[in-house]
Amino acid sequence: MNPENEIDKTEALEPVETAAANVAEARGGVDGRKRPKWLLPLIAVVCAVVLVVAGVVGWNMYRGAKLAEAKEACATAADGVRSQANEYNALLNGDAADAAAVKAEQVKDAKTVESLGKELKASAPEYEGCVAEDAKGLDAATVKLGEQADWYKTHEQSLSKAVKAVTESKAAKTLETAKTNLTAKLDEAAKLLTDSDGKVQDNTTRETLTNAIDAATRLKDANDATKIDKARKTLEDAINGVNASVQAKTDADAQAAAAAAAAAQAQAQSTYSGGSSYSGNTYRRTGGSTSGSNTYRGTTSGGSGSNSGSGSTGGSTTRPNLNGAYGCTEDCYVPPNNLIQH
């Protein structure tokens, strides 16, 4: 082996840095020169600044994430309040408003109206929304919105219960009234059916009333106020029909009687039109004496005449005879239009 070649290989090798060399370099370099004293502090400051900047950036990122999360939570809570408030207001302005118009006398239990009135006086919370600008404020708003949503939900349930109570109580009262009215109308119809026997002009009206009574009787214990009222109305119409028929027969009978009387009078006048009349005959008894006068007018045998007189008897009086036909022992009065046949 050639020693010269070995020397050349040794010189060709690169120097290897060691920890000591690094320290020496930091102090003054491998060439022996020293670094400035301010270099290390500068490096430390730069590192601190980097750390601070990194921390600030990280914090801002965290705060931004929390703010976004708070905004989302608050928006969700706000949607919940609006949803519950809409349901409550729909009930308040709808069924609750109708139930509020019901009076105490229209329901079976007046306390239901009082309970509804209390529910309607409840004051709804004031909605504020998500107006805060930081996560803390938004979190507080979210909590408040949640409480408001609970208020609307609770009061919607209690108001709905109060409305239902009033509605059911009114229905019970309506049914009770319908049954009472139908029972009274049935009693009236039964009495009329008995009293009208043989007194109607058209007997089919009584048949209609009988059918209406049967139908109403079957419904008087039903729980449907509408059907009961309908049966009562049908019964009432049948009653009116019978009453009208009774009145029609009464009027017809009265007219027939008047016509018969008029016919009899006309016949009587025709029968005696050629006879005699006697008028102006009045006798009065005074103190056991009688005075009187009579006038007789007639057309028999073409003659006419008059008779008058007065007299007294011992306590009894005999009316002057009319053609010797009859006498009167007491005060007598013969109407002027009394017709006497010869």
C-alpha positions, 0 to 999 in steps of 0.5 A, a space after each residue: 500500500 502506498 503511504 501517499 495514497 493514504 495521506 490523500 484519503 485522509 485529507 479528502 475527508 470532511 470535518 465532522 461537527 461536534 457539540 463542542 464545535 456548535 457551542 464554540 460557533 455560538 460563542 464566536 464561531 469555529 473561526 474564533 469570532 464572537 457573536 453579538 450579545 444582543 442576538 440571543 435576547 433578540 431571538 428570545 423576543 422574536 420567539 415570544 412575539 411568535 408565541 403571543 401572536 399564535 396565542 392571540 390568533 388561537 384565542 380569536 379563533 376560539 372566541 369566534 367559534 364560541 360566538 358562532 355557537 352562541 348565535 346558533 343556539 340563540 337563533 334556535 331558541 328564538 325559533 322555539 319561542 316564535 313557534 310556541 307563541 304562534 300556537 298560543 296566539 292562534 288559540 287565543 284569537 280563535 277558540 278562546 275568543 269564541 269561548 270568551 263570548 259564552 255567558 255564565 247562564 249559558 253553561 252548566 257550571 259557571 266556574 268554567 267561565 271564571 277559570 277561562 277569564 283568569 287564563 285570558 288575563 295572563 300577560 305574555 312575556 315580551 320578546 327581545 330576541 338575540 340582540 347581544 353581540 358577544 357569546 355571554 350575552 347571547 347565552 343569557 338571551 338563549 336562557 331567557 328565550 327558553 323560559 319564554 318558550 316554556 311560558 307559552 307552552 304551559 299557558 297554551 295547555 292551560 288555556 286549551 283546557 279552560 276553553 275545553 271546559 267552557 265548551 263542554 259545559 255549554 254543550 251540557 247546558 244546551 243538551 239539558 235545555 233541549 231535553 227540558 223543552 222537548 218534554 214540555 212540548 210533549 206534554 202540550 202535544 199529548 193534551 192537545 191530541 186528547 182535547 182536539 178529538 172531534 174538534 178538527 176540520 182535517 183529522 190528518 193533522 191529528 195523525 201528523 201530531 201522533 207521529 210527531 209525538 212518537 218520534 219525539 218520545 224516542 229521542 227525549 233521552 238522546 245525547 244529541 241536542 241538535 236531533 232533539 231540537 229538530 224533533 221538538 220543532 217537528 212536534 211544534 209544527 204538528 201542534 200548530 197544524 192541529 190548532 189551526 184545524 181546530 180554529 178552522 172548524 170553530 169558524 166554520 161552525 160559527 158561520 154555519 150557525 149564523 147562516 142558519 139563524 139568518 135563514 130562519 129569520 128570513 123564513 119567519 119574516 116571509 111567513 108572517 108578512 101577510 099577518 097582523 102586528 101588535 105594538 105599543 102595549 105596555 101595562 104597569 101595575 101601581 098600588 093595586 091599580 093598572 093602567 095601560 093602553 094598547 094599539 092594534 094594527 092589522 090588515 085583516 079584512 082590510 080593516 084597522 083599529 085601536 083599543 085603549 083603556 084604563 081601570 082598577 080592580 081590587 088588588 089584581 089586574 087583568 091585561 085587556 084581552 087581544 081579541 079575547 085570546 089571552 089575559 095577563 094578571 101581572 105587569 106585562 110587556 109585549 115587544 113591539 115586533 112581537 108577531 101574533 097570528 090571527 
